[in-house]
Amino acid sequence: MQVNVHEAKVRLSELLAMAEHGEDVVIARDGIPAVRLVAIPRPTRRKLSFGVWTGRVAYSDDFEEFDAELARLFNQ
């Protein structure tokens, strides 16, 4: 489908929906094709798998202990 600039301004939402559904939408200036509306593919979401990092991350045994000096600095 080809439309002129004025018509594209009036029908922009409709033209965007058409382009998103795969239709060829061309906007022309003075009857000469100027641009083509092209849908940008949506990124696919990766499915989260719980526990995927189990055994891959190492931390020290005293990880949950709170340092006395650090506690003193927070309480000032």
N, CA and C of each residue as an Amber inpcrd file, in Angstrom:
protein
   228
   0.8420000  -1.1660000   0.0000000   0.0000000   0.0000000   0.0000000
   0.8940000   1.2370000   0.0000000   0.5420000   2.1830000  -0.8150000
   1.2750000   3.4460000  -0.8580000   0.3250000   4.5770000  -0.4840000
   0.7830000   5.4490000   0.4150000  -0.0130000   6.6080000   0.8210000
   0.8680000   7.8470000   0.7470000   0.2230000   8.9990000   0.5950000
   1.0100000  10.2320000   0.5920000   1.2520000  10.6850000   2.0340000
   2.0910000  11.6640000   2.2110000   2.4990000  12.1130000   3.5420000
   1.3030000  12.5810000   4.3590000   0.4220000  13.3540000   3.7590000
  -0.7400000  13.8630000   4.5050000  -1.6090000  12.7130000   5.0070000
  -1.8820000  11.7580000   4.1420000  -2.6940000  10.6060000   4.5370000
  -1.9800000   9.7890000   5.6190000  -0.6740000   9.6760000   5.5320000
   0.0950000   8.9400000   6.5370000  -0.0180000   9.6100000   7.8970000
  -0.0170000  10.9430000   7.9130000  -0.1740000  11.6700000   9.1790000
  -1.5340000  11.3820000   9.8030000  -2.5520000  11.3520000   8.9740000
  -3.9190000  11.1420000   9.4600000  -4.1320000   9.6990000   9.9200000
  -3.5290000   8.7460000   9.2320000  -3.7760000   7.3150000   9.4820000
  -2.5830000   6.5930000  10.0830000  -1.7040000   7.3080000  10.7740000
  -0.4490000   6.7050000  11.2300000  -0.6650000   5.4420000  12.0650000
  -1.5580000   5.4700000  13.0380000  -1.7830000   4.2950000  13.8860000
  -2.1990000   3.0840000  13.0560000  -3.0850000   3.3100000  12.1110000
  -3.5450000   2.2280000  11.2400000  -2.4020000   1.6860000  10.3840000
  -1.5910000   2.5880000   9.8410000  -0.4660000   2.1660000   9.0050000
   0.5730000   1.3960000   9.8110000   0.8000000   1.8220000  11.0440000
   1.7320000   1.0900000  11.9020000   1.2290000  -0.3300000  12.1530000
  -0.0520000  -0.4610000  12.4440000  -0.6290000  -1.7910000  12.6800000
  -0.4920000  -2.6630000  11.4330000  -0.7240000  -2.0670000  10.2690000
  -0.5890000  -2.8290000   9.0300000   0.8500000  -3.3130000   8.8350000
   1.8060000  -2.4350000   9.0730000   3.2140000  -2.8130000   8.9240000
   3.5920000  -3.9000000   9.9270000   3.0720000  -3.7860000  11.1500000
   3.3610000  -4.8070000  12.1710000   2.8060000  -6.1720000  11.7820000
   1.7560000  -6.1760000  10.9750000   1.1650000  -7.4370000  10.5260000
   1.7390000  -7.8980000   9.1860000   2.8270000  -7.2780000   8.7690000
   3.5400000  -7.7540000   7.5900000   3.1810000  -7.1020000   6.2700000
   2.2540000  -6.1560000   6.2760000   1.9090000  -5.4870000   5.0170000
   2.9970000  -4.5060000   4.6090000   3.1330000  -4.3400000   3.3220000
   4.0970000  -3.3920000   2.7800000   3.4520000  -2.0110000   2.7720000
   3.9970000  -1.0810000   3.5430000   3.4570000   0.2680000   3.6290000
   4.5360000   1.2410000   3.1750000   4.2350000   1.9930000   2.1180000
   5.1740000   2.9580000   1.5580000   4.5560000   4.3430000   1.6790000
   5.3510000   5.2860000   2.1410000   4.9000000   6.6760000   2.2270000
   5.5890000   7.4510000   1.1060000   4.7580000   8.1520000   0.3380000
   5.2760000   8.8750000  -0.8260000   5.1540000  10.3760000  -0.6260000
   6.0680000  11.0850000  -1.2540000   6.0350000  12.5510000  -1.2700000
   5.8400000  12.9520000  -2.7300000   4.7430000  13.6600000  -2.9950000
   4.4040000  14.0680000  -4.3700000   4.3390000  12.8690000  -5.3150000
   3.8060000  11.7450000  -4.8000000   3.6470000  10.5540000  -5.6320000
   4.8950000   9.7190000  -5.8120000   6.0180000  10.1850000  -5.2590000
   7.2770000   9.4480000  -5.3910000   7.5690000   8.7490000  -4.0630000
   7.7090000   7.4170000  -4.0880000   7.9680000   6.6920000  -2.8430000
   9.1950000   7.2510000  -2.1230000   9.0150000   7.5250000  -0.8190000
  10.1090000   8.1110000  -0.0390000  10.6100000   7.1560000   1.0430000
   9.6940000   6.5340000   1.7610000  10.0960000   5.6340000   2.8510000
   9.1670000   4.4300000   2.9100000   9.6530000   3.3860000   3.5430000
   8.8610000   2.1770000   3.7570000   8.7770000   1.9320000   5.2540000
   7.5650000   1.7030000   5.7610000   7.3960000   1.3390000   7.1650000
   7.6950000  -0.1490000   7.3100000   8.5800000  -0.4500000   8.2240000
   8.9790000  -1.8360000   8.4450000   8.8750000  -2.1330000   9.9290000
   8.2340000  -3.2260000  10.2630000   8.1090000  -3.6160000  11.6670000
   9.4560000  -4.1220000  12.1840000   9.7610000  -3.7580000  13.4020000
  10.9790000  -4.2550000  14.0560000  10.5880000  -5.4940000  14.8460000
  11.2660000  -6.6100000  14.6160000  10.8940000  -7.8290000  15.3380000
  11.0760000  -7.6480000  16.8400000  10.1100000  -8.1430000  17.5830000
  10.2040000  -8.0770000  19.0410000  11.2150000  -9.1050000  19.5130000
  12.0500000  -8.7200000  20.4900000  13.0270000  -9.6880000  20.9910000
  12.3180000 -10.8370000  21.7000000  12.8420000 -12.0140000  21.4930000
  12.2610000 -13.1690000  22.1790000  12.7620000 -13.1960000  23.6110000
  11.8770000 -13.5130000  24.5080000  12.2520000 -13.5720000  25.9190000
  12.8000000 -14.9520000  26.2390000  13.9100000 -14.9460000  26.9310000
  14.4590000 -16.2220000  27.3750000  13.6920000 -16.6770000  28.6040000
  13.3650000 -17.9300000  28.6430000  12.6590000 -18.4730000  29.7790000
  13.6710000 -18.6780000  30.9050000  13.3100000 -18.1930000  32.0980000
  14.1960000 -18.3390000  33.2460000  14.1310000 -19.7550000  33.7870000
  15.2740000 -20.3010000  34.0580000  15.3500000 -21.6240000  34.6700000
  15.9340000 -21.4580000  36.0560000  15.1430000 -21.7660000  37.0570000
  15.6180000 -21.6180000  38.4220000  16.6750000 -22.6690000  38.7330000
  17.6920000 -22.2360000  39.4620000  18.7590000 -23.1360000  39.8650000
  19.8370000 -23.3190000  38.8310000  19.7890000 -22.5320000  37.7680000
  20.7640000 -22.6810000  36.6910000  22.1880000 -22.3580000  37.1600000
  22.3300000 -21.4970000  38.1820000  23.6510000 -21.1190000  38.6930000
  24.0980000 -21.9830000  39.8710000  23.3180000 -22.9660000  40.2520000
  23.6820000 -23.8230000  41.3750000  25.0270000 -24.4890000  41.1160000
  25.9440000 -24.3120000  42.0710000  27.2660000 -24.9110000  41.9550000
  28.2400000 -24.1290000  41.1060000  27.8170000 -23.0470000  40.4950000
  28.7000000 -22.2590000  39.6300000  29.2630000 -21.0280000  40.3150000
  28.6640000 -20.6110000  41.4120000  29.0990000 -19.4120000  42.1040000
  29.6650000 -19.8090000  43.4540000  30.8730000 -19.3450000  43.7190000
  31.5150000 -19.6560000  44.9940000  31.5160000 -18.4050000  45.8760000
  31.2750000 -18.6080000  47.1630000  31.3610000 -17.5150000  48.1190000
  31.9070000 -18.0780000  49.4160000  32.4610000 -17.2000000  50.2070000
  33.1400000 -17.6450000  51.4240000  32.1410000 -18.0870000  52.4870000
  32.6290000 -18.8790000  53.4400000  31.7830000 -19.3940000  54.5150000
  31.2520000 -18.2830000  55.4090000  31.9910000 -17.1730000  55.5180000
  31.5490000 -16.0830000  56.3810000  30.7600000 -15.0150000  55.5910000
  30.1690000 -15.3930000  54.5050000  29.4580000 -14.4800000  53.6350000
  28.3680000 -13.6980000  54.3720000  27.6360000 -14.3500000  55.2610000
  26.5210000 -13.7000000  55.9350000  26.9170000 -12.9790000  57.2230000
  28.1700000 -13.0870000  57.6240000  28.6090000 -12.4000000  58.8390000
  28.7870000 -10.9130000  58.5540000  28.4330000 -10.0910000  59.5360000
  28.5370000  -8.6510000  59.3920000  29.7640000  -8.1620000  60.1380000
  30.6260000  -7.4800000  59.4640000  31.8660000  -6.9810000  60.0350000
  31.5710000  -5.8720000  61.0540000  32.2060000  -5.9290000  62.2220000
  31.9810000  -4.9570000  63.2860000  32.3690000  -3.5400000  62.8370000
  33.4550000  -3.4140000  62.1110000  33.8930000  -2.1010000  61.6320000
  32.8710000  -1.5230000  60.6500000  32.3550000  -2.3630000  59.8050000
  31.3320000  -1.9180000  58.8630000  30.0680000  -1.4980000  59.5970000
  29.6730000  -2.2420000  60.5820000  28.5060000  -1.8930000  61.3880000
  28.7020000  -0.5360000  62.0700000  29.9060000  -0.3020000  62.6040000
  30.2040000   0.9670000  63.2490000  30.0760000   2.1310000  62.2540000
  30.5480000   1.9330000  61.0350000  30.4830000   2.9820000  60.0240000
  29.0380000   3.2920000  59.6180000  28.1900000   2.2710000  59.5720000
  26.7880000   2.4910000  59.2170000  26.0250000   3.2040000  60.3270000
  26.4300000   3.0220000  61.5670000  25.6980000   3.5780000  62.6940000
  26.1730000   4.9620000  63.0850000  27.0750000   5.5470000  62.3710000
  27.5540000   6.8920000  62.7280000  26.5570000   7.9390000  62.3890000
